[in-house]
Amino acid sequence: MGDKPARRFFVDLRRRNEFDEWGLELQGGWSGGATWVEVAYVRRNTPGSQAGIRRGDRLVTVNDEFVVFSEVREVMEALNRDGA
């Protein structure tokens, strides 16, 4: 994808309750030898797809937490924390 973002996109991602899934599969991250955590797959009819998240999108912040140098596990924990 390169270093220049293809688009800038901010989304307020919400789910009905803590048991709903986001519908996102993430890849990359610090432990994978990359710095970016990217969306690898978005399942249809989930909060992720309804918010307009697409495959290849890179996550920069989650719940106001900078996640560029994070592992995928840490990003998923941030998604599930604090009123998400």
N, CA, C and O of each residue as an XYZ file, in Angstrom:
336
protein
N       0.823     -1.192      0.000
C       0.000      0.000      0.000
C       0.866      1.255      0.000
O       0.386      2.316     -0.398
N       2.092      1.174      0.421
C       2.941      2.351      0.455
C       2.796      3.122      1.749
O       2.023      2.745      2.630
N       3.545      4.206      1.855
C       3.526      4.994      3.080
C       2.492      6.113      3.061
O       2.132      6.631      4.118
N       2.016      6.490      1.902
C       1.047      7.572      1.809
C      -0.369      6.996      1.911
O      -0.716      6.091      1.152
N      -1.181      7.498      2.824
C      -2.533      6.955      2.960
C      -3.374      7.201      1.712
O      -3.299      8.261      1.091
N      -4.177      6.197      1.359
C      -5.058      6.321      0.209
C      -6.256      7.208      0.536
O      -6.812      7.870     -0.340
N      -6.640      7.211      1.806
C      -7.765      8.049      2.252
C      -7.618      8.281      3.745
O      -6.972      7.504      4.448
N      -8.215      9.340      4.212
C      -8.289      9.606      5.644
C      -9.724      9.355      6.057
O     -10.661      9.826      5.413
N      -9.886      8.619      7.124
C     -11.213      8.178      7.493
C     -11.303      8.075      8.997
O     -10.489      7.402      9.629
N     -12.279      8.734      9.568
C     -12.537      8.643     10.998
C     -13.888      7.989     11.177
O     -14.853      8.349     10.504
N     -13.959      7.026     12.087
C     -15.224      6.348     12.314
C     -15.447      6.169     13.813
O     -14.525      5.874     14.573
N     -16.678      6.354     14.199
C     -17.093      6.090     15.575
C     -17.757      4.721     15.548
O     -18.945      4.601     15.250
N     -16.996      3.715     15.855
C     -17.441      2.332     15.753
C     -18.105      1.903     17.055
O     -17.496      1.959     18.124
N     -19.354      1.476     16.953
C     -20.108      1.055     18.138
C     -20.800     -0.269     17.863
O     -21.116     -0.603     16.721
N     -21.025     -1.009     18.933
C     -21.786     -2.244     18.816
C     -22.911     -2.225     19.836
O     -22.857     -1.466     20.804
N     -23.922     -3.045     19.631
C     -25.097     -3.032     20.499
C     -24.774     -3.432     21.931
O     -25.312     -2.849     22.873
N     -23.904     -4.416     22.105
C     -23.524     -4.862     23.445
C     -22.140     -5.481     23.384
O     -21.579     -5.647     22.301
N     -21.595     -5.818     24.519
C     -20.217     -6.312     24.587
C     -20.044     -7.683     23.949
O     -18.911     -8.115     23.737
N     -21.126     -8.375     23.637
C     -21.041     -9.710     23.057
C     -21.038     -9.689     21.535
O     -20.676    -10.686     20.909
N     -21.434     -8.571     20.928
C     -21.361     -8.436     19.475
C     -19.908     -8.388     19.041
O     -19.052     -7.865     19.754
N     -19.640     -8.931     17.877
C     -18.288     -8.876     17.324
C     -18.149     -7.643     16.437
O     -19.128     -7.156     15.872
N     -16.927     -7.148     16.323
C     -16.675     -5.995     15.467
C     -16.750     -6.377     14.000
O     -17.094     -5.546     13.160
N     -16.431     -7.630     13.681
C     -16.448     -8.080     12.292
C     -15.174     -7.759     11.554
O     -15.163     -7.725     10.323
N     -14.091     -7.521     12.283
C     -12.814     -7.162     11.678
C     -11.772     -8.231     11.944
O     -11.686     -8.771     13.046
N     -10.982     -8.530     10.927
C      -9.806     -9.363     11.102
C      -8.611     -8.462     10.804
O      -8.539     -7.843      9.742
N      -7.678     -8.394     11.743
C      -6.532     -7.491     11.609
C      -5.263     -8.281     11.328
O      -5.158     -9.462     11.659
N      -4.292     -7.596     10.704
C      -2.996     -8.221     10.420
C      -1.896     -7.188     10.573
O      -2.161     -5.989     10.671
N      -0.655     -7.665     10.593
C       0.499     -6.774     10.689
C       0.821     -6.450     12.122
O       0.744     -7.315     12.995
N       1.177     -5.222     12.368
C       1.514     -4.800     13.717
C       2.978     -5.001     14.030
O       3.730     -5.583     13.248
N       3.358     -4.519     15.164
C       4.757     -4.485     15.551
C       5.402     -5.872     15.582
O       6.536     -6.023     15.129
N       4.715     -6.877     16.099
C       5.322     -8.209     16.214
C       5.456     -8.894     14.860
O       6.244     -9.830     14.722
N       4.709     -8.449     13.869
C       4.777     -9.044     12.541
C       5.864     -8.440     11.670
O       5.945     -8.771     10.487
N       6.700     -7.567     12.211
C       7.762     -6.938     11.449
C       7.319     -5.672     10.725
O       8.125     -5.014     10.067
N       6.057     -5.339     10.846
C       5.531     -4.122     10.230
C       5.175     -3.145     11.346
O       5.168     -3.519     12.519
N       4.886     -1.922     10.998
C       4.451     -0.982     12.018
C       2.952     -0.786     11.980
O       2.348     -0.483     13.009
N       2.342     -0.948     10.835
C       0.916     -0.691     10.691
C       0.094     -1.916     11.040
O       0.481     -3.043     10.731
N      -1.031     -1.695     11.679
C      -2.043     -2.731     11.838
C      -3.085     -2.438     10.765
O      -3.688     -1.366     10.747
N      -3.287     -3.399      9.876
C      -4.218     -3.230      8.765
C      -5.421     -4.149      8.919
O      -5.355     -5.195      9.563
N      -6.505     -3.729      8.315
C      -7.709     -4.554      8.265
C      -7.512     -5.571      7.140
O      -7.329     -5.198      5.981
N      -7.552     -6.858      7.492
C      -7.377     -7.918      6.507
C      -8.712     -8.371      5.937
O      -8.787     -8.793      4.783
N      -9.762     -8.284      6.737
C     -11.075     -8.775      6.305
C     -12.151     -8.068      7.116
O     -11.977     -7.820      8.309
N     -13.259     -7.747      6.466
C     -14.421     -7.150      7.138
C     -15.634     -8.020      6.819
O     -16.016     -8.167      5.658
N     -16.223     -8.584      7.839
C     -17.409     -9.418      7.657
C     -18.638     -8.535      7.426
O     -18.802     -7.512      8.090
N     -19.493     -8.929      6.490
C     -20.687     -8.147      6.165
C     -21.676     -8.128      7.327
O     -21.733     -9.052      8.139
N     -22.448     -7.055      7.380
C     -23.513     -6.878      8.380
C     -22.993     -6.897      9.815
O     -23.645     -7.429     10.714
N     -21.834     -6.323     10.018
C     -21.253     -6.160     11.353
C     -20.985     -4.682     11.566
O     -21.021     -3.907     10.610
N     -20.717     -4.271     12.805
C     -20.407     -2.851     13.033
C     -19.275     -2.331     12.152
O     -19.319     -1.185     11.705
N     -18.263     -3.158     11.897
C     -17.153     -2.725     11.047
C     -17.581     -2.415      9.626
O     -17.185     -1.391      9.070
N     -18.391     -3.290      9.026
C     -18.835     -3.052      7.652
C     -19.837     -1.906      7.589
O     -19.813     -1.112      6.648
N     -20.704     -1.814      8.568
C     -21.695     -0.744      8.587
C     -21.049      0.626      8.774
O     -21.610      1.637      8.352
N     -19.886      0.665      9.397
C     -19.176      1.929      9.587
C     -18.350      2.321      8.365
O     -17.808      3.425      8.315
N     -18.249      1.429      7.379
C     -17.511      1.757      6.163
C     -16.051      1.366      6.186
O     -15.291      1.799      5.319
N     -15.638      0.567      7.143
C     -14.251      0.106      7.190
C     -14.029     -0.879      6.057
O     -14.878     -1.729      5.788
N     -12.877     -0.763      5.389
C     -12.582     -1.613      4.239
C     -11.267     -2.354      4.436
O     -10.405     -1.944      5.214
N     -11.144     -3.442      3.717
C      -9.895     -4.202      3.708
C      -8.757     -3.286      3.269
O      -8.893     -2.542      2.298
N      -7.638     -3.342      3.984
C      -6.496     -2.501      3.648
C      -6.416     -1.225      4.457
O      -5.378     -0.563      4.459
N      -7.498     -0.861      5.151
C      -7.452      0.323      6.019
C      -6.434      0.101      7.124
O      -6.314     -1.003      7.656
N      -5.710      1.145      7.466
C      -4.716      1.086      8.535
C      -5.253      1.805      9.764
O      -5.848      2.878      9.662
N      -5.037      1.202     10.920
C      -5.496      1.810     12.164
C      -4.381      2.653     12.761
O      -3.247      2.192     12.891
N      -4.701      3.871     13.119
C      -3.737      4.787     13.727
C      -4.059      4.965     15.200
O      -3.170      4.864     16.044
N      -5.322      5.231     15.519
C      -5.739      5.339     16.917
C      -6.999      4.513     17.132
O      -7.822      4.349     16.232
N      -7.125      4.003     18.345
C      -8.322      3.282     18.778
C      -8.657      3.795     20.162
O      -7.833      3.708     21.072
N      -9.857      4.329     20.334
C     -10.268      4.919     21.618
C      -9.233      5.921     22.127
O      -8.858      5.902     23.299
N      -8.780      6.793     21.230
C      -7.791      7.839     21.536
C      -6.436      7.286     21.952
O      -5.632      8.011     22.537
N      -6.169      6.024     21.663
C      -4.876      5.397     21.973
C      -4.124      5.172     20.662
O      -4.648      4.532     19.750
N      -2.897      5.695     20.563
C      -2.061      5.540     19.376
C      -1.642      4.074     19.258
O      -1.031      3.535     20.181
N      -1.961      3.420     18.133
C      -1.726      1.982     18.010
C      -0.792      1.599     16.866
O      -0.709      0.423     16.513
N      -0.091      2.561     16.284
C       0.770      2.254     15.145
C       1.873      1.267     15.518
O       2.185      0.384     14.719
N       2.455      1.382     16.668
C       3.535      0.480     17.061
C       3.043     -0.606     18.005
O       3.775     -1.029     18.899
N       1.824     -1.054     17.816
C       1.215     -2.056     18.688
C       1.097     -3.391     17.968
O       1.188     -3.464     16.743
N       0.894     -4.432     18.745
C       0.608     -5.747     18.198
C      -0.894     -5.853     17.975
O      -1.668     -5.126     18.598
N      -1.306     -6.751     17.094
C      -2.730     -6.935     16.801
C      -3.503     -7.230     18.080
O      -4.605     -6.714     18.267
N      -2.946     -8.044     18.954
C      -3.594     -8.388     20.223
C      -3.877     -7.132     21.036
O      -4.959     -6.999     21.608
N      -2.921     -6.213     21.096
C      -3.090     -4.975     21.853
C      -4.170     -4.081     21.230
O      -4.907     -3.406     21.949
N      -4.261     -4.075     19.917
C      -5.273     -3.269     19.240
C      -6.662     -3.837     19.526
O      -7.603     -3.085     19.782
N      -6.788     -5.149     19.483
C      -8.088     -5.777     19.802
C      -8.477     -5.493     21.248
O      -9.651     -5.254     21.529
N      -7.520     -5.514     22.168
C      -7.810     -5.168     23.563
C      -8.293     -3.724     23.679
O      -9.210     -3.430     24.446
N      -7.670     -2.821     22.911
C      -8.074     -1.414     22.928
C      -9.491     -1.250     22.362
O     -10.263     -0.429     22.856
N      -9.831     -2.022     21.337
C     -11.189     -1.968     20.780
C     -12.234     -2.389     21.797
O     -13.343     -1.856     21.811
N     -11.892     -3.324     22.630
C     -12.856     -3.887     23.580
C     -12.857     -3.198     24.940
O     -13.556     -3.629     25.857
N     -12.082     -2.138     25.069
C     -11.942     -1.439     26.348
C     -12.790     -0.168     26.384
O     -13.058      0.432     25.342
N     -13.199      0.230     27.543
C     -13.791      1.557     27.810
C     -14.973      1.950     26.939
O     -14.841      2.781     26.040
N     -16.084      1.374     27.196
C     -17.313      1.824     26.558
C     -17.407      1.586     25.091
O     -18.242      2.187     24.416
N     -16.571      0.722     24.576
C     -16.600      0.438     23.137
C     -17.762     -0.480     22.813
O     -17.960     -0.839     21.653
